[in-house]
């Protein structure tokens, strides 16, 4: 479950490459693109430019390199040639990358064009909630501390936290122990130790926290049709705190 310093450095390299994928996406004109076109751009960049492997492709028989979760899609949105990103949308792009045998996992919710203020607020609060959880990570803290920090921030803003999906351990496998819930009570759950690596990836809903899976067996949507947003980072527990392995360049101030 815990990683050696050398293994964490290999994970950090995968994380650095994955962060560069989002920097690449930041420069793309996403409005008007199909979600499949976004998938294909990312696959080409990971394979051809970075010399890495899209870890999601082939995992659980999934045929694509990312999830595109748009508006009321909570997670696991499947890329399609028939779905286009439109002005006013929010879309979470969830991407994994493997290099030298270790996997990094991260996601970012993008604002497409002119987005209404309530949707912007949901996205901003979700990002803040992820960081509340990250800042709770240190040796001796518990998984419950992470979940409580996230849930408290979400509820204070009037949002619900999805309970059906959670963060997870990560390393040579995409999904390892432990499960990292985004709700909980302080001081409960597994105690954190130096060398643990896992994702923190809260999903916040405008309305109820309940979700359902569509007929494709993948796409998860809100039951009330209201918006959902998500952000995700892969982190490592350090001797005196936390290291964000998928930190993007523009986030260095947030991590300080």
C-alpha positions, -999 to 999 in steps of 0.1 A, spaced: 0 0 0 28 24 8 54 34 -18 91 38 -15 107 73 -22 119 59 -55 85 47 -65 69 81 -55 94 98 -78 83 76 -107 47 85 -99 56 121 -98 70 118 -133 38 103 -145 20 131 -126 41 158 -143 33 144 -177 -4 142 -169 -3 178 -157 11 188 -191 -19 171 -208 -42 196 -191 -19 225 -200 -22 213 -236 -60 211 -233 -61 246 -219 -48 259 -253 -74 240 -273 -106 257 -287 -129 232 -269 -161 250 -278 -177 232 -308 -155 201 -306 -171 167 -302 -161 148 -270 -146 121 -293 -124 147 -309 -112 157 -274 -105 121 -266 -85 117 -299 -65 148 -292 -55 136 -258 -46 101 -270 -23 115 -297 -6 139 -272 0 112 -246 13 86 -270 31 107 -296 43 137 -277 48 123 -242 57 87 -251 34 74 -224 3 52 -221 -33 63 -216 -40 40 -186 -78 42 -189 -79 26 -224 -86 -11 -220 -92 -8 -183 -125 -27 -175 -130 -30 -213 -132 8 -216 -123 18 -251 -113 54 -246 -85 74 -230 -107 98 -209 -141 105 -195 -160 136 -207 -187 144 -181 -208 173 -193 -233 193 -173 -255 168 -154 -231 139 -160 -214 132 -127 -187 109 -139 -177 83 -165 -191 102 -195 -182 83 -227 -167 102 -256 -190 104 -287 -189 118 -322 -224 130 -316 -219 150 -285 -205 185 -288 -192 210 -263 -213 241 -265 -212 276 -251 -223 276 -215 -214 240 -208 -192 227 -179 -173 195 -187 -151 174 -165 -122 157 -183 -109 128 -163 -76 114 -176 -50 88 -165 -15 83 -177 11 55 -171 48 59 -175 76 35 -163 50 13 -147 32 39 -125 -1 56 -130 -13 91 -123 -50 102 -123 -64 137 -125 -94 156 -137 -104 192 -143 -138 208 -149 -137 232 -178 -159 262 -185 -169 263 -221 -175 299 -234 -198 321 -214 -209 301 -184 -237 312 -161 -227 325 -127 -244 296 -107 -225 270 -128 -192 290 -123 -199 290 -85 -204 252 -84 -172 246 -103 -152 270 -81 -166 255 -49 -158 220 -61 -122 230 -67 -120 245 -33 -135 214 -17 -108 192 -33 -81 215 -18 -98 213 16 -94 176 14 -58 177 2 -48 201 30 -62 176 55 -36 150 44 -7 144 68 8 114 87 -15 106 116 -46 121 101 -74 99 90 -94 93 59 -124 106 78 -106 139 82 -103 143 44 -140 135 38 -152 158 66 -132 187 52 -146 182 17 -182 177 29 -182 207 53 -171 230 26 -196 217 1 -226 219 25 -217 254 37 -220 265 0 -253 247 -4 -242 217 -24 -244 179 -19 -215 155 -21 -219 123 -42 -215 92 -20 -216 66 -47 -181 72 -60 -148 79 -42 -111 84 -44 -88 54 -44 -53 42 -38 -31 43 -70 3 32 -81 12 3 -104 -26 -3 -106 -52 24 -113 -74 13 -84 -57 2 -52 -66 4 -15 -78 24 3 -111 39 -8 -111 77 -1 -146 89 7 -155 125 2 -177 127 33 -171 115 69 -164 122 105 -131 136 118 -108 110 135 -125 80 118 -112 56 92 -78 45 82 -49 65 97 -26 80 71 11 69 68 41 83 50 43 68 15 6 63 9 -6 74 -25 -42 80 -35 -66 102 -54 -89 129 -39 -117 136 -64 -149 150 -50 -181 153 -71 -205 181 -60 -240 184 -72 -262 215 -74 -292 195 -62 -296 161 -46 -266 138 -42 -284 108 -58 -272 95 -92 -281 69 -117 -262 50 -145 -275 53 -180 -281 24 -204 -246 24 -217 -234 10 -184 -209 38 -179 -224 73 -179 -235 85 -144 -260 114 -142 -277 133 -115 -312 120 -108 -327 155 -107 -310 168 -139 -290 194 -121 -254 202 -127 -224 183 -112 -187 192 -111 -155 174 -102 -118 179 -97 -92 153 -90 -55 151 -80 -32 122 -71 -14 128 -38 13 112 -17 16 114 21 50 129 30 69 129 63 53 163 72 23 167 50 12 161 14 27 162 -21 4 167 -50 18 145 -77 -4 159 -106 0 196 -97 -4 218 -127 19 249 -132 -9 274 -125 -17 257 -92 16 262 -75 3 291 -54 -27 270 -43 -4 242 -31 19 266 -11 
